[in-house]
Structure formats: C-alpha cells, structure tokens
Amino acid sequence: MSNQTVRFQARKNIEQVEEGIDLAPKFDESGLITVVTTDASSGELLMQGYMNKEALSKTVTSGEAHYFSRSRQVLWHKGATSGLTQKVSELLIDDDQDCVWLKVEVSGGASCHVGYRSCFYRRVPVANEFTSKQENAAIALEFTDTEKVFDPKMVYGDAPNPTVL
C-alpha cells in the first residue's frame, strides 16, 4: 500500500468544480463526503458510506476502499477485519464533487457486516402495496436476500457491532 497522499485542489469557482479537471471535493461540515459503492461487474448497489480526506486519499493511492465510520469516528479499511476487501476498479465523482461513486470488485463476495452480499437486503413497500401490507400504520420490511454470504459471529466474534445505533 502506498504512503502517498492526494493533494485536493481548493474550490475556486463553479466552472472549475463542474467542468474542470481539478479534484476539488466538497466535504460537509463534519469533513465527510458521501460514497455510493456498486459491484464493478453487475452494477449491484452494495453500500453507502462516507469518506473524510484521509479515507479518500488512501482509497485513491491504495486502490482499495477506505471509509470513515461516523458511529465509531474512525477511518477503516473495508475488509481489514473480515477479509472482504473492495478493490476499486473505478472511482467517479459527481458534478458538484460532493459525492463519490466507487465501482469495486469484492473479495469474498460480501460487503455487508451483517453477512449479506449488499447492505440493501430489505425493501419497503410503497404506494398501494404499503397500504395493503401495513399493520397499525407500521411498515413491515421485506427481505430481498435471505442467504448470508458469511456468518458475522464467525468473522467478528460475539461482540455487538459498534457500527449500529
């Protein structure tokens, strides 16, 4: 892994940000930028997370996904514990440079710490379907994925996951 860091450009004007070649990401008031991660071959949405400047820099220089955990307030290299790393095949930034899209190859076949392939393994019924399926105005989520790729207890142990709540 490279020890290089990326020098981000100062944001000067709209033309530079939207039409120029300078990487001038807009981090929010907490110093974070939103990241959407998809499977490079299938296009499947795997997860959504955040990066700070260090995580974005490490992702660019190493070619593997790094994120910033808002709940734990730490930088993390995806897969450092589980072995389910995300090798970046393409990193795109949106027109305002305030959102990153990673296209990755996932070693081990899963990106979700709960054990599913994708973090998006439940759906919410909407419109008429919501009306017909609600109980006491509560929404019942429906699982779209029923088989886990790995057992989180085997990978992370019995400790409660610090990324939740």
C-alpha positions as CSV (number, residue, x, y, z in Angstrom):
1,M,0.0,0.0,0.0
2,S,1.3,3.4,-0.9
3,N,2.2,6.1,1.7
4,Q,1.4,8.8,-0.8
5,T,-1.3,11.3,-0.1
6,V,-3.5,13.1,-2.6
7,R,-3.5,16.9,-2.8
8,F,-7.0,18.1,-3.2
9,Q,-7.4,21.4,-5.0
10,A,-9.1,24.4,-3.4
11,R,-12.6,25.1,-4.8
12,K,-12.3,28.3,-6.8
13,N,-15.4,28.6,-8.9
14,I,-18.3,26.6,-10.4
15,E,-16.6,26.2,-13.8
16,Q,-13.5,24.6,-12.1
17,V,-15.7,22.3,-10.0
18,E,-18.2,21.3,-12.7
19,E,-16.2,21.5,-15.9
20,G,-12.6,21.4,-14.9
21,I,-10.0,18.7,-14.3
22,D,-9.2,19.6,-10.7
23,L,-10.1,17.2,-8.0
24,A,-11.7,19.6,-5.5
25,P,-14.1,17.6,-3.4
26,K,-16.7,19.3,-1.2
27,F,-16.6,17.8,2.2
28,D,-19.6,18.6,4.5
29,E,-19.4,20.5,7.8
30,S,-18.2,17.3,9.5
31,G,-15.5,16.8,7.0
32,L,-17.2,14.0,5.1
33,I,-18.3,13.2,1.6
34,T,-21.0,10.6,0.7
35,V,-19.8,7.4,-1.1
36,V,-22.0,5.0,-3.1
37,T,-20.4,1.7,-3.8
38,T,-21.5,-0.8,-6.5
39,D,-20.2,-4.1,-7.9
40,A,-18.0,-3.3,-10.9
41,S,-19.4,-6.2,-13.0
42,S,-23.1,-6.4,-12.1
43,G,-23.8,-2.8,-11.1
44,E,-25.5,-4.0,-8.0
45,L,-25.6,-1.4,-5.2
46,L,-23.5,-2.8,-2.3
47,M,-23.4,0.0,0.2
48,Q,-23.4,3.7,1.0
49,G,-20.9,5.2,3.3
50,Y,-18.7,8.3,4.0
51,M,-15.1,9.3,3.5
52,N,-13.1,12.0,5.1
53,K,-10.0,13.5,3.3
54,E,-7.7,10.7,4.6
55,A,-10.1,7.9,3.5
56,L,-10.5,9.4,0.0
57,S,-6.7,9.8,-0.2
58,K,-6.0,6.3,0.9
59,T,-8.6,4.9,-1.5
60,V,-7.0,6.8,-4.4
61,T,-3.5,5.8,-3.6
62,S,-4.0,2.2,-2.5
63,G,-6.8,1.1,-4.9
64,E,-8.8,-0.4,-2.1
65,A,-11.8,1.2,-0.4
66,H,-11.4,3.1,2.8
67,Y,-14.2,4.8,4.6
68,F,-14.8,6.9,7.7
69,S,-17.2,5.4,10.3
70,R,-19.5,8.1,11.7
71,S,-20.6,6.0,14.6
72,R,-17.1,5.0,15.7
73,Q,-15.3,8.1,14.5
74,V,-12.5,6.2,12.9
75,L,-11.0,5.5,9.5
76,W,-11.5,1.9,8.3
77,H,-10.1,-0.1,5.5
78,K,-13.0,-2.2,4.2
79,G,-12.3,-5.8,4.8
80,A,-9.3,-5.3,7.2
81,T,-11.1,-7.5,9.8
82,S,-13.3,-9.7,7.6
83,G,-11.0,-10.1,4.6
84,L,-13.9,-9.0,2.4
85,T,-11.9,-6.1,0.8
86,Q,-13.1,-3.9,-2.0
87,K,-10.7,-3.4,-4.9
88,V,-11.6,-0.2,-6.7
89,S,-11.9,-0.6,-10.5
90,E,-13.3,2.9,-11.0
91,L,-13.7,6.0,-8.8
92,L,-16.1,8.7,-10.1
93,I,-17.0,12.0,-8.5
94,D,-20.3,13.8,-9.3
95,D,-20.8,17.1,-11.0
96,D,-20.7,19.2,-7.7
97,Q,-17.8,17.0,-6.4
98,D,-19.8,16.3,-3.2
99,C,-20.4,12.6,-3.8
100,V,-18.1,9.7,-4.8
101,W,-19.1,6.5,-6.7
102,L,-16.9,3.5,-6.2
103,K,-17.1,0.6,-8.6
104,V,-15.5,-2.3,-6.8
105,E,-14.5,-6.0,-7.0
106,V,-15.4,-7.6,-3.7
107,S,-13.1,-10.4,-2.5
108,G,-15.2,-12.9,-0.6
109,G,-18.5,-11.9,-2.2
110,A,-20.0,-9.7,0.5
111,S,-19.9,-6.1,1.5
112,C,-22.3,-6.0,4.4
113,H,-21.1,-6.5,8.0
114,V,-24.4,-8.4,8.7
115,G,-23.3,-11.1,6.3
116,Y,-25.4,-10.3,3.2
117,R,-23.8,-9.5,-0.1
118,S,-25.3,-6.0,-0.2
119,C,-26.2,-3.7,2.7
120,F,-29.5,-3.2,0.9
121,Y,-31.2,-6.6,1.7
122,R,-34.6,-5.3,2.7
123,R,-37.3,-3.4,0.8
124,V,-40.0,-1.0,1.9
125,P,-43.5,-1.5,0.4
126,V,-44.7,1.8,-1.2
127,A,-48.0,3.3,-2.5
128,N,-50.8,0.7,-2.8
129,E,-48.5,-2.1,-1.7
130,F,-47.8,-0.2,1.5
131,T,-51.5,0.4,2.1
132,S,-52.3,-3.3,1.7
133,K,-49.4,-4.5,3.8
134,Q,-49.2,-2.1,6.7
135,E,-50.2,-3.2,10.2
136,N,-51.3,-0.4,12.7
137,A,-49.6,2.1,10.4
138,A,-46.3,0.3,10.9
139,I,-44.1,-0.6,7.9
140,A,-43.0,-4.3,7.7
141,L,-39.8,-4.6,5.8
142,E,-39.4,-7.4,3.4
143,F,-36.2,-9.3,2.9
144,T,-34.9,-9.4,-0.7
145,D,-31.9,-11.5,0.2
146,T,-32.4,-14.5,2.5
147,E,-29.0,-16.2,2.4
148,K,-25.9,-14.7,4.1
149,V,-22.6,-15.0,2.4
150,F,-20.8,-15.4,5.8
151,D,-21.6,-15.7,9.5
152,P,-20.8,-12.4,11.2
153,K,-20.2,-14.2,14.6
154,M,-17.6,-16.4,13.0
155,V,-15.9,-13.3,11.5
156,Y,-16.3,-10.7,14.2
157,G,-17.0,-12.7,17.3
158,D,-19.9,-12.3,19.7
159,A,-19.2,-8.7,20.5
160,P,-22.0,-6.3,19.4
161,N,-21.2,-4.4,16.3
162,P,-20.2,-0.9,17.1
163,T,-21.5,0.5,13.8
164,V,-25.1,0.0,14.8
165,L,-27.1,2.5,16.8
